[in-house]
Amino acid sequence: SAYRLYTMRKLPSVLARTLTSGTSGSPVLPDMSEVRSRLRDIVGASTNWRDHVQAMQERKALHTLLAKRQEDLPPRRMKDSYLEVILPLGSQPEIREKYLNVHNSVRFGRILEDLDSLGVLICYTHTKQEMQPRSPLSIVTALVDKIILCKKFIYPDCDIKFTGNVSWVGKTSMEVKMHMLQLQDGDYSPVLDATFVMVARDPENKRPAFVNPLVPETPEEEKIFKQGELNKLKRIDFSTASLLKMAPTAEERNIVHDIFLNTLDTRQEGETVSFRSRKLPPSSVWMEDAKLKGLQICHPQERNIFNRIFGGFLMRKAFELGWATACSYGGSRPFIVSVDDIMFQRPVEVGSLLLLSGQVCYTEKNYIQVRVHSEVYDPDTREHQTTNIFHFTFKSESEVPQVVPKTYGGKYPIKSMLYLDGKRHFAAIMKEI
């Protein structure tokens, strides 16, 4: 099952030993509000929207604190950036309402927001210079590589613990591994593993900036670091083979052609059979009938410490539309299995009109692969610009209809490409879980 429990060895054991010790005698951990407060202090962000321009102007002076070369920065260890944060859903019921959904479980979109904030703080912890109260770096989320869940339910009345650390470092980018655990019967048991990639930029968030190198200390940490390097190469390979750059493989072309033949309306005889004369196979749904759309006005409340729209908010909104798309398609409550390959292509400005489009692009048994496309609309120029593509894998409680792209003889139009892209993402996730 996709929800089988990961053993503790799936986590970096050097960093995870504290996770198995239960709650007795443990120190008071910071909560998510403290995480966000620390981030504001590190950057010097204003809590008043009207003061944000001045706060950003003050950051310009921090340019002099940037390193000219990575070699000028002191190396860090994995444990230097290790953080544990509590989400006290059990011990502080007053925060529970914000995280509660109608199924008496935890809103996964809220968890995405928390992971995003924690990932940024972990990177600031890695790059912290003792003599500098404010960081000259603008650290932003570049990519959600993957989030794999190993629990079907997240309980709304049990404390949650997040842990994480920097696991790999390039010149200006950092991979962060995070884990979420939930307290049950006196022990914390794993719920999900997440891998994010963050990038460091100058104080004005315009150019890349160097970050402290990472030095593994043990064979186990060496292995984690090498995995980070492999993850980077895998992403490059996946991007190189993208359907936006290369034609489908021979096998994929056959799949699309088989779908085409399977949907031809053969009731017409001889040469009168038309490419456009199509029939839907039993227990199937046309792709064009398996989508939902949404619109968000991006208010100042949703801004991050750099006065752009918070990446976690974008992920929450995309997830909620993705969930609704899977729910309306499958006809029953879907459960999130994984999130992968979320690329933050461009920032979203406060005041933007954010258009979200959810599409079921692949199905298999009771799995539903949903792609959510996010774009901003500028009412002055009337231009649309893509900001993000999100990929979600859901599992429905029962088998779902097969989603079918409409293809026209020998051509591979957009819906077929979305279908093949969804199939690729689903196959990659199934290997992971």
N, C-alpha and C positions, 0 to 999 in steps of 0.2 A: 504494500500500500504506500501511496505517496506520503502518508502521515506517520509512517513508522518512526519511532523515536531514534534520534541519533544518540550514539553512546558518547560519553564524555571525551573519548579520544578524538572525536570529530573537532573539538575545540582545541586551541593550542594549550596543552595540558599545563605548561609552566605558568600560564596566565589564568588558568581556569581552576586551580586547586581550591581557591576560596569559594568557588561556586558550589562545592559539594558539602560545605561545612555547616549548612543550615543557618539559623539566625542567632543562635546562642552566642552572646558576647561579641557580636559584630558591631563595628563602629557605626555611628549615625552617618548615612550616606546622603549626598546631595540629591535633591529631586529635580524634576525637569524645569521648574520655574527658576531654580538656582542656576541651571545650565544656561538658560537664556539670559539671565541677569549677568552672569560671568562674561558671556559673549559680548553684551553691550559694553561692559567695562573695558574689555580687552581692545575693542575697536574705538570706543569713545562715542558710541552711537547715541543720538538724542531720542528721548522718549516723546518729545513733542514734534509733530509733523512740521509745524511752522519753522522749527529750528534746524531741520535736517540739512538745509543748504549750507548753513554756517558750520555745522558739525563736519560735513564732508570737506569744506574748505580747510578746516583745521587739520584734517588728515594729510593734506598736501605737504605740510612741513615734515612729515615722517619719512619722506623720500630719502633724506640723508642717512637714515638708519638701515637702509637696504644693503645687503651684502653684494659686493661687485662680482664675487666668485663663490661657488658652493664650498670650495676648499677653505674659505675664511670662516665658515660656520662650524661650531663644535658638533661632533657626531653625537647621536642619541642612541639609546637602547630601546628595545620594545617596551620594557617595563616603565620607561620614563613617561610614556604617553598613556599608560594603562589607566582607565577610569571605570568606576562602578557608580551607577546612578539608580536611584530607587523611584518607582512609580507606585505610591502607597495607596492603591485602590482598596486594599483590605483595611489598613490601619487609619486611613483618612477618607471616610465615605463621602465627604463634601466634594471631592474632586471626581467622584465616580460618574456623575451625571454627564460630564463632558465626554467621557469615553464609552458610554453605554449605547448599544443599539437595540432595536426593537426585538431582537431574538435573545435578549438577555446575555449577550456576549460583548466583547470589546470591539469598538470601531477600529478596523484595521487602518483606515485612513489616518487616524490620530497617531497610531504607532509609526507610520511612515514619517509624519511630521517630527516625532521625537527622535527617530533614528537620524534624520537629516541634521537636526540641531546638535545631537551628540557627536556625530561624525566630524562636524566643523570644530567643536570644542576639543576633541581628541587631537586634531591637527594643530590647533593653536597651542595645545599642551606640548606637543612634540617640538614646535618651533619657538617656544617661549625663551626669551633672553632675560636673565635675572634682573638686569639693571633697567629694563624698559617696562614701565607700567602699561604702556599701550603698544600693540603690535603694529609694525609698519605694513604687515601683509594683509591683503584681502584674500581670505580663503573661501572658495565657493565650490559647490558640488558640480563636478563635471559629468559624472556618470554613476548610475546605480548599476553595477555589474550584475549582481543577482541577490535575491532574497529568497531563501528556501525555508518553507515552514515544515515542521515535523509534528505539529499538533493541530487538530481540527478545530478545537474550541479554545478560546482565551477567556478565562473566567473574569467577570467584572468586579468580583469582590475579594480577590486575592492579590497580594502585593506582587509587583513585577520588578525584576532587576535587569538593567541593561549593563553589559560590560563591553569593553572594546579597547583597541590599541592600533597604532600605525603598524602595518605588517610588511610594507614595501615602500621604498622611496626612489623616485627618479631624480631629475635635476630640479623640476618645478612642480612635480605632482606626487601625491601620496595615496597609497591604498590603505583603507581602513577596514579592519574586520570587526564586526560587532555581533554580539549574541544577546538574545532575550530569553530570560528564564522566569518561571512563575512559581511562587511559593505554594506548595501543597504538602500537607502532612509534615510540616516542619522542615522540608527540604525544597531547594530550588531545582526544578527540572526544565530541560531545554524546550523552547518553543520555536525559535527560528535562528538562522545564521544569515548575516548580511555582509555583503562586500560592496563598499562604495569607493569611488575614486574622486579625490579632491584636488583642485589646482590652486597654487598660490600666485597672486598677482600683486602689483604695486599698490600703494595706498589709495589710488584713484580707480583701481580695478581696470586698468587699461593695458598693462603689459605683464608678461610672466615675470615671476621673481623666484630667486633661489631659496631652497629649503634645506634644513639640516640633513646631512646624510644619516642613514640608519645602519647600525652595526649589530648584526646578530651575535649572540654570546654563546649559544649552545647548539649542538647538532639539530635539535628540534626547531630552534629559531631559524637556523640556516634553511631548513626544509620549508618553513613558512615563507621566508623571503624568496626562495627559488620559485615557490608556487606563485607568488606575486609577479615575478618576472614572466612565468609561463602564462599567467592570466593576461598580461599585457600583449604577449605575442599572439595569444588566441583571439583577442579582440581585433588585432590587426588583420589576422587571417580571415576572421568572420566579416570584417568590413571590406576586405579586398574581394571576397567572393560574393558580396552583396548583389542582389538582383538589380540594383540601381547602376551597377558597373559591369556586370557580366551576365550573359545569357543563361537561362536555366540549363541544368545538366541534361544529358540524354534521358536519364531516368525520369527527371521532372517533366520534360517535354512529353514523355509517354503518359505520365499521370494526367496531365492536362488534356491530352488528346483522348484518353480513355473516358474522361469526364464528358468531353464534348460528344463522343460517340454514344455514350450512355444517356445523353439528354436530347438526342435527335428525335424528332417526331417522325417515326417510320411509317405512320399510317398513310403518308403520301407515297405514291409509287413512282418508281423509275427516276427519271431526271428531274422530276418536279420537287424532290426533296430539297428543302432550302436550308441554308446555314442558319437562317433566322427562325426557322420553325422548330421550336423547342418544347420539350415536355419535362416536367419535374419528376424525377424518380420517386418511388414510394419512400415515406419517412425521411423526406429531405426538405430543405428550405433554401430558396435562392439567397445568395449573399446580399443582394441589394435590399432584401426584406429583413436583414438581421443587423440593423444598426440603429443607434440612438444618437441624438445631438444635444448639446447643452451650451449655455452661455453664462459667463461670469463677468461682472464688472469688478475690476481689481481696485479695491479701496485701500487707503493708507493702513488700515488695521492689519492687512496681510503682508506688510512690508518686512523685509529682513533688515539686518544691521547695516546694510549698504543702501537702504532705501529703494531696493528693487523688490519685486514680489517674491516672497519666501518660496524656495524650491519645494519644501515640505507641503505647503498649501497646494501647489500645483499637482503634486503627487496624490494628495488626498482627494482633490476634486476629480482627477483622472481615474483614480481607483474607484470612487463612488459611481462614476458614469460607467466604468468597465463592469463593475458588479451588477449594476442595473441592466446593462446590455445582456450579460450572461443570464441574469434572473429571468428577464422577459423572454429570452431565447429558449432556455431549458424548462421553463414553467415551474421551477422549484428553487429553493434556496441554494445558491452556489457557495462553495467554500474556496477561499484563495489557497493555492498550492505554491505558486511562486510568482515573483516579479523579476523581470530581467531586462537588461540592455536598455535602460532609460538614459538617453543622451540629452543633456541640456545644451541645445544648439545656440540659443541666444537668450539673454535676460528678458524678463517681462517687466515693463515699466508700470508704476502706479498710475491708475487711471485708464489702463488699457481695457479694451473689450476682448475677452478671452473666449475663443470659440473652441469647443471640444467635440470630437466626433468619435463615437465608439463603434467598432465593427467586429462582429464574430468572423474570424478569418480561417479558422480550422477547427474541426471537431473530431473526436475519436472516442467511441464508447460513451463514457459519461464525463469526458474532459472537454472543456470549451476554451479555446485560445482566443483572447480578445486583444485587439490593437486599438489604442486610443491616440488619435492625432490631435495635437494642440496647436493652435495658431492665434496670433494677435491680429486684430483688425484696427487699422488707423482710420478713424472717420474723416480726418482731414484729407488724407491722400487717397483713401479708399483702397489701400493696399493690404494684402494678407501676407503674413510671414510666419512660417513654421517655427515654433519654439521647442517643441518636444514630440517624441514618439514614445509611447508607453506600451509595454508588452506584459499581459497578465495571463496566467494559467489558472483556470478555475476547475473545480470538480463538482459536478451536480450529484444529487442524491440518486438519480436514476439515469438510464441511458438517454442521450439526447439525439434529435434528428441530425442527419448529416448536412453540413452546410455545403452548398454547391455554387461555384462561380459560373456565370454565363460566359461561355467562350465562343468565338466565331472562327470557323474553319481556318486552321493554320496560323491564326494570329494569337498573341498572348497578351490580351489587354490587362488593364489595371487590376480587375478583380482576380484574375488568375495569378498575377504576381503577388497580390496580397495573400492569396490562398497558399502559394508555395512558401512565402516568407513566414507565414504562420506555422506551416508544417515544419519548417527548419527550426524555428524557436521551440516548438513543442518537443521535437526530437532531442534538441540540446538539453532541455529541462529534464526529460525522462532519463537521460544518461546520468544527470546529477543526483536524482532522487531514487 
